[in-house]
Amino acid sequence: MKTTSPPAPAIEIGLAAAIVAVAGDMPQILVTRGSEAEPGLPFGVFNPLAHRTFEIGLRAWVAEQTGLRLGYAEQLYTFGDRGRHAQRGDAEAHAVSVGYLALTRIGEGMNELPKTASLRPWYHFFPWEDWRHGRPECLDALIAALTEWAADTLADQQDRERRALSRQERLRLSFGQGGIPWDEERALDRYELLYEAGLVEEALRDGRPAARVRASLPPAGAMMRFDHRRILATAISRLRAKLKYRPLIFELMPPTFTLTALQRTVEAIAGRHLHKQNFRRFVEATALVEPTGAVAKTAGRPAAVFRFRREVLQERPSLGLRVGGRG
């Protein structure tokens, strides 16, 4: 007797945009509010009848929800994990999110945002990522909790069946412990570890066992709707990495700028200070910018004004700001 398989569960494809700008030496993320209490990224459902491609659908949703016309945008990742915000017995379609990174400049439609959209500093959601003023205060409590979680040898053995690294190794690599330097590009690894250890509000909301057994959670940034903080962590890691080999930083800069403003924007994204003279020597040596001949008034000496030298795009394949060292 021929048996029929149960119908496959419905799949819903969502499109979410991490839209980044920089204002006041602070990286900002555009968030929206619907009926839910938590802020989230602009997002909507992909409609194959109305949208020829995912990116067309994304741009349509962003324009509808924020009024912005996106410029630079790139696909980040497809997030399809079961159980991120689903509950056992849910009859609704399983959501698959396609995340995007988009860059914009302050002033390009930002003054006309609807009441349901606003800019928030991304360090409001990831306070442990900002080292510009020294070691973040929240790190000690987070690392102490992670160290206790990683010391559970029985659970660690179970993890090793599906992971190449132990909990302690992942903690050292992600959070720069045991002589390993802090790597700003590991923003996603850090958030994933905190979620797995049940140390962020999303893990408690999603019913993760590691969070439910805790009497309280340490301060770990503001929660976001669905898995949007995970998407934002992916965007932060991608942008920090790409700044080193692509001139994306100029998508966030006005047409003309001083080298001090450029350095502060790079520092805002990277979450760390750079050595001033090393930064200037590197920028000048790579010929990424050219002087306009104008000067800007400052509190001290007038500063030369520069612009991005677009001809460099045809000259070299790798055009990032590979600068190191703290200042």
N, C-alpha and C positions, 0 to 999 in steps of 0.2 A: 504494500500500500504506500503510495507516494505521500510524503509529508511535505508540508509547506513551511518555510521559515517564517518567523514573525517579521513583520515589516520593520525595516531599518528606522531608527529614530530620526526625526527631522533635524536638519542642520541649518543653523542661521549664521550667515556671515556678517559680522559687524566690522565697521571701519572706524578706527580711532586715530586721532592726530595729536602728537605731542608738538605743539607749536611754541617755539622758543624765541624770545626776544631778550635784549639786555637793556636795563634802565637803572640808572643810579649805581653803576658797578655791581648790579645784582642780576643774575640770570632769572628771567621770568617765564612762567608757563601759563598758557591761556587755559582757564578752566571754565566749565559751565555748571549750572545748577538746574536740575529739573525738580521733580517731586521728591527725590531722595535728599537726605540731609547731607551726604558726603559730596564734596566737589568731584568732578570727573573731567576727563578730556572730552573735547568735542567728538561725538561719534554718532553713527547711524547705521542702518542695515543696508547692505548691498542689494540693489534691486536690478537684476539682469535685464528687465524690460525697459528700465529707465536709464541705466548706466552701462555704457559699452565696456568700460574697464573699471577696476577697483579704484584707480586714482581719480577718474572722473567722478565716481560716486563719492569719494572722500571730499573732493573739492566742493561738490554740490552740498554736502551736509555741513561743511565748515561755513560756507557762505550763508546757508539758511540759518544756522545757529548763532553765528557771530558777526555776519556781515563782511568778513574778511575775504579777500581774493588771494589765495595762497600763491606765493612765488616758488621758491625752492622747496621741494618735497621729495623724500625717498622712502621706499618701503623698508621697514625694520625687520619684521619677523611675523610669523603666523602663530598665534597663541591658541592652542586647541586642547589644552589639558582638561580632562574631566574633573569635576569637583571643585574648581576654583571658586565658584560661587553657586554651584548647584547643590541641591539636597536630594538625598535618596527618595525616590518616589516622584520626583518632579516629572510632570507630563509635558512641560514646555520644550521647545526645540533646544538642542544643545548649541551653545553659542561658540563660534570660532571667531576670534578677533584678529584682524589684520592691522598691525600697528604701523604708523608712519611717523617720521621725523620731518618737521617743517620749520623753516627759519624765516623770520620777518624782522622788520625794523620798527622801532617805536615811532609812532606818528603816521604809519601807513594804514590808516583806518582804525587805529587803536582808540582814537578820541570819540568814535561813534559806536562803541560796543553796546549791545543791548544790556538791560539790567541783569539778565541771566548769565552774562559772561564777564569775566574779570581776569586780570593778571595777578598771579601769586608767585612769590619767590620760590624757585624749585627747592631751595634749602629749607623751606617750611615743611616739605615732605621728606627731605633727606638731610637732617641737621648734621649728621656725622660726616657728610661729604665736604664740608666747608672748613678748610684748614688755613684760611687766609689770616685769621686772627689767633692762630695757635691751635693746639689740640682741642677738638670739640668737647664740651663738658659732658655730653651724653655718652661718650664712648666708654668710659670706665664701667658704668653700670651694664651696658650692652655686652662688653667683652667678658665681664664677670659672669653674666648669665649664660653666654655662649660657652665659656670654659666649663661651667658646671654641666651643661647639656652635652658637650663633647666628651666628658669623662664617663658617660654611661657606656661601659664597654659592651654590654649585651646588645643594646640598641645599635651600637657602632658596628658590631659584627653582622647584624642583620642588614645594615646599610651597605656593607662591603660586598654584599651579594649583587648589588646593582650599581655600585659606584667604585671607581678605581682608587679614590683617595679616602682616607679616614676622615672622621669629623675634625680631629685635631689638625690634620694637614690642611683641610679646607679652611679652617679658622685662621691658621697662620698665613696662608696665601691671600685670603680675602681681606683680612684686617691688619696685615703687616706685623705679625707677631714673631717672636723667636728670631730676631735679627733680619727678618724679611722686610724690605722697605714697603711703605704704603704705595699702592699702585692706583692712581685715580681712575684708570680705565676699568677697574673691577667693581663699579657701582652696582651692576646687576648681580654679580656674585654675592656681594654683601647683602643686598635686599633678599635674595633667594635664601641665603643662610638664615637670616633673621626670621623669615616666614616659616621655614622648615622647623626652626627651634621654637616657634610659637611666641615670638617676641614682638610682633606687630599686630595692630588691631584687626587687620584683614584676616589673619590666621584664626583669631577668636571668632570673628563674624562668620567665617567659612566652616566653623566647627572642627578645626584641626585639633587632634588629641593633645599635641604638645602645648597648645595654648589653653585648652580647657582645664588642664591640671594645675595651671598656675594660679596662685592667689591674687596676683596683680601683675601688670605688665609695666616694664620700665618705659620712661619717655622715649619714643622712637618716631617722632614726626607725625604729621597729620595723615589720617586714613583717606583713601580715595575710593570712589565707587568701583564696583566689579574688580577687575584685575588691572585697573588703570595705573596704579603706582608701579606695578611690575613693568608695564609698557613704558612709563616714564623713566624708570631705571635703565631700561634697554636703550632709550634715546640718549640718556646722559652718557652711558658707556660708549655708544656709537659716535656721538659728537666729539667727545674728548679724544677718542682714537683718531678720528678723521682730521682733526685740526692739525695733526702732525704730518699729513701727506696730501691734504687738499686745502685750497684757500677758502674754506667755508666761513672763516671768521669774518670775511668781508661782506657776507650776506647779512651780518648783524650790525655792520658799521654804517654810518651815514656816508654820503659820497665823498666828503672830505673830513679829515680828522687829524689829531696830533698823535705822535708816537706814544705819548703817555696814555691817551684814551685807548689806543689799540692794545697796549700792554694790559691795562685794567680790564678790558673786555676778555682777553685771553685768560687772565687770572680768575675772572669771575666764573668762566666756564670750567676751567681746570680745578678750581677750588684750592689753589695754592699760589703763593707769591713767586715771582720770577726775578732773577737778578737783572737790575735795570740796564746796566751797561752791556751785559751779555745779550740781552734781548735786542737792544738797539743795533749792536754789531751784526747779529744774525739777520735781522730784518733788512738792514742795508746791504749785507753781502748777498742775500738771495734776490735782491732787486724786485721784491714783491710790491714795493710802493715807490712813488716818485713825488718829489716836491711840487707843489702848485705855485710856489712863489709868494704865497700869502703867509701871514703870521696871525696867530691867535693871542689875545690878551690873556694872561694868567696872573696869579698872585705874585709871581716872580718875574723872570725874564720872559719876553714874548716867545711863543713856541712856533716852530715851523709847522705848516699845514701840509698834509700829504693826501694822496689818493691811491687807490689800488691800481697798479699798472697792468692792465688787461693783456698787453702783448705777451706777458710772461706765460700765458696759457698755451701759446704756440711754441714756446721755447723749451720747456722742460716738462716731463711727465709727472714729477713729484714736486709739489708746490706748498707743502705744509710748513708749520712753524715748529720745527724740531728744536725746541729750546729747553734747557734743563737748568737746575740749580735754583735754590731759593734765595730771595733777597731780603 
